[in-house]
Amino acid sequence: MAGAALKFSIMHYKVAYPSEKLKPYVKQYWTIRNSLSEGQHYKQRIVPGGMPELILYTGNRPVATTNSRTMEDNFLLNGQHHDFYDLVITKDLSVFSIVFHPHGLSQFFNLPLNAIASQSVPLHYINKKMSDALKCQLTDLVSFEKRIAVIEAYLIKLLAENENGYEFSRINTTVEVIKSSMGHAKINDLAGVSCLSRKQFERKFLNFIGISPRKYLNIIRFQSAIYNHSLKPHYSLTQIAYQSGYYDQSHFINEFRKLSGLTPRRFFEDCNTISDFFQT
């Protein structure tokens, strides 16, 4: 699942990457199968990862512990989120997920992505035909590779129907600048490289990404701190803060609390410190 997770034992975990046709839009596929003993449970903290996700629970699904997140179905579209929440898993878990690049989802669904920001939306609310066509196929297939083949065929079909190459290219340029700057880019500069006024840029960014440029930059800077810590776990938190562009320790702590609900020290002690955004 996108975001950082409280540490737990996973029995089966696989990752795969998309075909050449889908590489500009899809970052990766992953699957988890985990078995729990009777009465056992674990909690997973989900933090903003900068990427939307289409996720299928092929059996039991977890329970969200916040009112803002409801798990109404087993086939969910997770929009960009700028807050944290917990999932509680009390039974065996089997998950198949498609993780999109930040702006990749926009090329498959004809809707402004800010409409699903910070939500887990049943796919049938957005595209019932797709949900009906894929739900049974993906659930019945056990093979990870076969599930990928099915979803790729459908995504390629959707791409032909919805692709907006020119506008996608504009936003792609800004996403690359955000990534290369590790969240330190200026909004006016991003508007400039996309050849748009700031107001036009902010509106298009909201439609293609799902949240405002300012919130998104905060998320990527937060992800860069997670990434820097994974590369240099021996660094002090002060060193990580300055390396990641936080102007002082107080700023670093406040941003971490806002996006993860934890102080940096507690976060790095309790959570998986792999950055979903920067990890290849």
N, C-alpha and C positions, 0 to 999 in steps of 0.2 A: 504494500500500500504506500502511496506517496506520503512523504513526511518521515519523521523519525519515530521509531518505535521503542517503547520500553523493552528492555532486554528479555527475550524468551527463547525457548528451544524450538527450532523448526525441523521437522522430520524430512520434508522434501521441498526443495526450492530450486527453480530453474529460471533462467533468463534467456531470451532470444531477441534477435534484431530483425527489423523489417527488410523487405525486398527493396531493390534500388528505386522502384517506382514510388514507394511510400516513405523512403528515408527523409525527405524534406518535412514530413508531417508527423510521423510516428517515431518516437524515440526507442521504445522497446516493448516487449511483451514479457510478462512474468507470471509464474504460477507458484502457489504454496499449497501443500497438503500437510496438515498437522493434526495429530491425534492426541486427545486429552484423556486422562484417567477420570473415572467417575468422581464428580465433586470438584475436579480441578478447574481453574479458570485463570485467565490472565488479562491484563489491560494494556492496550496499545495507545500511546499518545500520538495523534496525528498533528503535524505542524505544517505550515505553508511550505510547499515544495516548488512552486512556480510553474507547475504543469498540470493540465487537466487529465482526467483518466476515465476510461470506460471499464467498469469492473463487474464481473459475474461471479456470484457465490453459487456454486453448484451443489447446494445442500443447505446446511444451516448458515445463517448470517449473524453477524455480531449485533450488539445493541449499542447505539450511541448514547452517551451519558449527558448530552446537552440538548436543550429543547430546539435549538436551531438546526439540528441534524436529525432527520427521521429516516430509518431504513425500511422503506415501505415495500420494497421489492428485492428480488435477487439479482436484477440486471439494472445497474445504476450508472448514471453519468455524473461524475464528480467534477463540478466546475472549479475554477480558481478559487482558493480560499485564502483569506488574510487573517484568520484566527486559528486557534487550536481547539481540538476536541478529543475525547477519549472513546475508544471502542472497547467493549468488554466481550471477550470470547469465552463462552461457557461450555461449548460443545465442539466436536471435531469440525475443522475448518478446511474447506477446499475452495480456492480462489483462482480465477483466470482474469488477467488484467491487460488492458492496452493503455500504455502511457504515451500521450501526445506531446509533441513539442509545444511550447507556450502558446503559439498561434496556430498550431496544426489543426486543432479541432474545428476551427472556423471553416475549413475547406470541405467538411463532411456534413455539416448541419446548417441549415439556412435560418439562423437566429442570432441576434446579438448576444454574445457570451456573457455580458453583464447580467442577463436575465437569469442565469443559473449560478451566479457567483455565490460562493460559500453555501452551496446546496448539494445534496445527493439526490438527484432527480431520477425516478424510474424512467427507463428508456422509452417505454411505451407512451409516456406523456409527450415525448418529443418526436418520435418516429415509430409509430405502432407497427408499421409494415416491417421495419428492420427488426424490431424487438420480437415479433412473432416468427419471422423467418429464421432468426439466429438462436433464439433461446433454447429451443429443443435440440437443435443440431449441436450447439456447443456444450450443452449439459450432458447429452448422451455420449459424446466423444470423450474417451479417457485420455487419448494421446495429446500431449501438449502441441506437438508438431502439426497434427491434423486440425486442431482448433485454430492454430495460426493460419493454416491454409484456407480454412473456411472464412475467417474474419478478413483476411487480406483480399480475397475475391470480392467480398461485399464492399470493403472500403474503396477498392479501385473503381467499382461501379459507382459508388457515391461521389467519388472524386470527379468523375467525368460529368456528373450532373450539376455539381455545385462549385467547382473550382473557379476562383477569382484570382488569376495569376498576377495581374498588375498590382492590385491592392495588397495581395499577400507579399509580394516582393518588397513593397515599401516597409511593411511591418517587420519582415524578415531582417532587413538591414538594421533596423533599430534593436531588434532582439539580439543580433550578433554584437552590436556595440555594447549593449547592457551586459552581455555575458563576458566579453573581453575586458570590460572595465570592472567586472565583479560587483556591479551595482552602484558604481560611483559616477555614472554618467549624469550630465545635466539635462533637464527636460527640454530646454531651449535648443541644445545641441542635437538631441534626438529628433526634434521637430525639423531641424535644419537638414539632417541627413536624409529624412524622408520627404524633403521638398514640400513641406506643409507648414502652415501657420501653427502656432502653439495650440490654438483652440481647435483647429481641424485635426491636428495630430492627437490630442487628448481624446477627442470623440472617436476617431478610428481605432485608437489603441484600446479604448474601453470595449468597443464592439468585437475586436479580434482577439483580445487577451482576456477580457472579462472584469478587470479591475483597473483603477487609474494608474498612470505611469508612476506617480509618487509612491503609492502603496506597493507597486511591483518592485521598484528599486529597493525599498526597505526589505522586501522578502529576499531578493537576490543578495543583498549585503549580508543578511542573516545566514543564507545558505553558504556564502563565501566563508563566513566564520566557522561553520561546521566543517567545510572542506579544508580550510587551513588547519584546523585542529586535528583532522584525520591525517594530514601530511606531517604535522609537527606536534605530536601529542606531548612532547617534552617541553614545549613552550609554556610560559605562564599565561594566565588569562589576560593579563595586561598586554603582553606581546601579541596575543591573538586579536585583541580588541583593536590595537593600533594598526596591525597588519591588514585587518579587514575594513578599515576606514572609519571606525567609530572615533569620535573626537575626544572622548574621555571615558573612564570606567563607568561613570554614572549613566552615560548614554548607552553604553554596551549592555549594562544590566537592565535598564528600562526597556530597550528594544527586545531583549530576550524574553523578559517577562510578558511583554505584550504579545509576542508571536508564539511563545511556547508554554507560557504559564509557569515557567521555572527560571531561577537565576542561572547564569551560564555555568556556574560550578555544579549545581544540582543537575542541570541538563546533561553535561558531559559525564557525570558520574552514573546517571540512571539510564541514559538513552543511547541508542545506536547512533554513532557519530559519523555516519556516511551521508554525504550530501546527495540527494536524489538529482538535483539540478546539475551539479558539476561532475558527478561520477559518470564515467563513460562505460 
